[in-house]
Amino acid sequence: MSKKQTLLAVTRLAGLIGGPVLAMQFFAPSLSTAGIAVSIGLLIFSLGVHEAAHGQVALWCGDPTARDLGRITLNPVSHIDPINTIVMPLVLYMTAGFMFGGAKPVPVNMRRLRHPLRDMSLVAIAGPASNFILAVMFSVAYIIVLERQLYAPEQMMVEILRSAIIFNILLAAFNLMPIPPLDGSRIMAWLLPESARRPYVELERYGMILVIGIVFFVPGFQDVLRWTMRTLQDGVFAVANPIVDLLNPVINLFT
């Protein structure tokens, strides 16, 4: 293996393991090493689903770019970005005490989409929607575990499920913010008039520098994010509770 290949492998491993470990320290600091390991797996899975959802919807809308590049996959290595997955989470953790980052954006060729602006917004919303669905699934498991008293509230499995719900809601809420290049900006670009769309889209060149600046220096941003998370959480449990009610007769057959 060449030095370049070795460095690439180490970088990918750092993004795959280091970033999520810091995330678990933020989401569930009381978890044991085993609990952190399981939660890391769920976080990596959630990031993979998010990116794969972008690529799948792009394919449905006419653009096979993500499929052709092998990006419609749950393999986390395919979605690691050196800046968003490694550098930004480490910087945030060391300077602000919390960790947040993202995966490598799935490539989408707007010219191959059947209705470029509309379809791009559909591709964008697919990622947060996938995290919302995952949060519902984890919430269903969480409610069943507590209602059936399969585990005590302070046990590791309950903590793992709780952290999985939280970080999926956070992924959905944060990516819905209309800040280029987050997913919410694609939706906003579709809604804006032509005169405002071009300068707005051009802000994307500043990437995550713009995101970090807004997170830390724009008054009220974190309040908006918390409100969005609370709203999504209410929605998650509003969907999860009826699902649990439907599943209870089936569960009773096996208990």
C-alpha positions in Angstrom: 0.0 0.0 0.0 1.4 3.4 -1.0 1.8 6.3 1.5 -1.1 8.1 -0.2 -3.4 5.0 0.1 -2.4 4.6 3.7 -3.1 8.2 4.5 -6.5 7.9 2.7 -7.4 4.8 4.7 -6.4 6.4 8.0 -8.4 9.5 7.1 -11.5 7.4 6.3 -11.1 5.5 9.5 -10.8 8.7 11.5 -14.0 10.0 10.0 -15.8 6.7 10.5 -14.8 6.2 14.1 -13.5 9.5 15.6 -16.3 11.8 14.6 -19.1 9.5 15.8 -17.3 8.8 19.1 -17.4 12.6 19.8 -21.0 12.7 18.8 -21.9 10.0 21.3 -20.1 11.9 24.0 -22.5 14.8 23.3 -25.8 12.8 22.7 -25.3 10.2 25.4 -22.4 10.8 27.7 -23.5 8.2 30.2 -23.2 5.3 27.7 -20.6 2.6 28.3 -18.0 1.8 25.7 -20.2 -1.0 24.3 -23.2 1.4 24.2 -21.1 4.0 22.4 -20.0 1.4 19.8 -23.6 0.4 19.1 -24.7 4.0 18.9 -21.8 4.8 16.5 -23.1 2.0 14.2 -26.6 3.5 14.3 -25.2 7.0 13.6 -23.2 5.8 10.6 -26.2 3.9 9.4 -28.3 7.0 9.7 -25.8 9.1 7.7 -25.7 6.5 5.0 -29.4 6.4 4.7 -29.6 10.2 4.5 -27.1 10.3 1.6 -28.5 7.2 -0.2 -32.0 8.8 0.0 -30.7 11.9 -1.9 -29.3 9.6 -4.6 -32.3 7.4 -4.9 -34.7 10.3 -5.3 -32.4 11.9 -7.9 -32.5 8.6 -9.8 -36.3 8.6 -9.7 -36.3 12.1 -11.0 -34.1 11.2 -14.0 -30.5 11.7 -12.8 -28.5 8.4 -12.5 -25.2 10.1 -11.5 -25.3 8.9 -7.8 -26.1 5.4 -8.9 -23.4 5.3 -11.5 -20.8 6.5 -8.9 -21.9 3.9 -6.4 -23.3 6.5 -4.0 -26.7 4.8 -3.5 -25.3 2.6 -0.8 -25.3 2.3 3.0 -21.6 1.8 3.0 -20.3 4.7 5.2 -16.9 4.9 3.6 -18.5 6.0 0.3 -20.0 9.0 2.1 -17.1 10.3 4.1 -15.9 13.9 3.4 -12.6 15.0 5.0 -13.9 18.5 5.9 -17.5 17.9 6.9 -17.0 14.5 8.5 -13.7 14.9 10.2 -12.3 18.5 10.4 -15.5 20.4 11.3 -16.7 17.9 14.0 -13.3 18.1 15.7 -13.1 21.9 15.5 -16.7 22.3 16.9 -16.0 19.8 19.7 -12.7 21.4 20.7 -14.0 25.0 20.5 -17.7 24.8 21.5 -18.0 21.5 23.4 -20.3 19.8 20.9 -19.9 17.9 17.7 -21.8 18.1 14.4 -20.8 17.4 10.9 -22.0 15.9 7.7 -21.2 13.4 5.0 -19.9 13.9 1.5 -22.8 15.4 -0.6 -24.2 13.0 -3.2 -23.5 14.4 -6.7 -26.6 15.5 -8.6 -26.6 16.8 -12.2 -29.5 19.2 -12.4 -29.5 19.2 -16.2 -30.5 15.5 -16.1 -33.4 16.1 -13.8 -36.8 16.3 -15.6 -37.9 19.4 -13.7 -34.5 20.8 -12.4 -35.6 23.3 -9.7 -38.5 21.3 -8.4 -36.7 17.9 -8.6 -33.7 19.4 -6.8 -35.9 20.4 -3.9 -37.3 16.8 -3.8 -33.8 15.4 -3.8 -32.9 17.8 -1.0 -35.8 17.0 1.3 -35.3 13.3 0.9 -32.3 13.4 3.3 -34.1 15.0 6.2 -37.2 12.9 5.5 -35.2 9.7 5.7 -33.9 10.9 9.2 -37.5 11.7 10.2 -38.5 8.2 9.2 -35.6 6.6 11.1 -36.5 8.7 14.2 -40.0 7.3 14.0 -38.7 3.7 13.7 -36.4 4.2 16.7 -39.2 5.9 18.6 -41.5 2.9 18.0 -38.9 0.6 19.4 -38.3 3.0 22.3 -42.0 3.2 23.3 -42.4 -0.6 23.0 -39.3 -1.2 25.2 -40.6 1.1 27.9 -44.2 0.1 27.8 -43.4 -3.6 27.9 -40.8 -3.0 30.5 -38.3 -4.9 28.5 -35.5 -2.7 29.9 -35.4 -0.2 32.8 -35.3 3.4 31.7 -31.7 3.8 32.8 -30.4 0.7 31.0 -28.1 0.8 28.0 -30.6 -0.2 25.3 -33.0 2.6 26.3 -30.1 5.1 26.2 -29.0 3.9 22.8 -32.6 4.2 21.4 -32.9 7.7 22.9 -29.7 8.9 21.4 -30.7 7.4 18.0 -33.9 9.4 18.1 -32.1 12.6 19.1 -29.4 12.5 16.5 -31.8 11.7 13.7 -34.0 14.6 14.7 -31.0 16.8 14.8 -29.8 15.7 11.4 -33.3 16.4 10.0 -33.7 19.8 11.7 -30.2 21.1 11.0 -30.3 20.1 7.3 -33.7 21.8 6.9 -32.1 25.1 7.8 -32.1 27.3 4.6 -28.4 28.0 4.7 -26.4 27.1 1.6 -25.2 24.3 1.2 -27.6 22.6 3.6 -30.6 20.7 2.2 -33.0 23.5 3.2 -31.3 25.9 0.8 -32.3 23.7 -2.2 -35.9 24.0 -1.2 -35.6 27.7 -0.6 -33.9 28.1 -4.1 -37.0 26.6 -5.7 -39.3 28.9 -3.8 -37.4 32.2 -4.4 -38.1 34.4 -7.4 -35.5 34.4 -10.2 -34.0 37.8 -9.2 -33.2 36.5 -5.7 -32.3 32.9 -6.6 -29.0 33.5 -8.3 -27.3 35.5 -5.5 -28.7 33.1 -2.9 -27.4 30.1 -4.7 -24.0 31.7 -5.1 -23.6 31.8 -1.3 -23.0 28.0 -1.6 -19.3 28.7 -2.6 -18.6 29.6 1.0 -19.9 26.2 2.1 -19.5 25.2 5.7 -17.7 28.4 6.6 -21.0 30.1 6.2 -22.8 27.4 8.2 -20.4 27.7 11.1 -20.5 31.5 11.0 -24.3 31.5 11.2 -24.4 28.9 13.9 -22.0 30.8 16.2 -22.6 34.5 15.3 -26.2 34.9 14.2 -28.4 35.8 17.2 -31.3 33.4 17.7 -30.2 30.7 15.3 -29.8 28.1 17.9 -33.2 29.0 19.3 -34.7 28.4 15.8 -32.9 25.1 15.6 -34.2 24.0 19.0 -37.7 25.0 18.0 -37.4 23.0 14.8 -36.1 20.0 16.7 -39.0 20.2 19.2 -41.5 20.5 16.3 -40.0 17.5 14.5 -39.9 15.5 17.8 -43.6 16.2 18.3 -44.2 15.0 14.8 -42.1 11.9 15.3 -44.1 10.8 18.4 -47.4 11.8 16.8 -46.6 9.2 14.1 -44.9 6.6 16.3 -47.6 6.3 18.9 -50.4 5.2 16.5 -47.9 2.7 15.0 -47.3 1.2 18.4 -51.1 1.0 19.0 -51.4 -1.0 15.7 -48.5 -3.3 16.6 -49.7 -4.0 20.2 -52.2 -6.8 19.2 -49.4 -8.5 17.2 -46.9 -8.1 20.0 -49.5 -9.6 22.5 -49.6 -12.8 20.4 -45.9 -13.4 21.2 -45.8 -12.2 24.8 
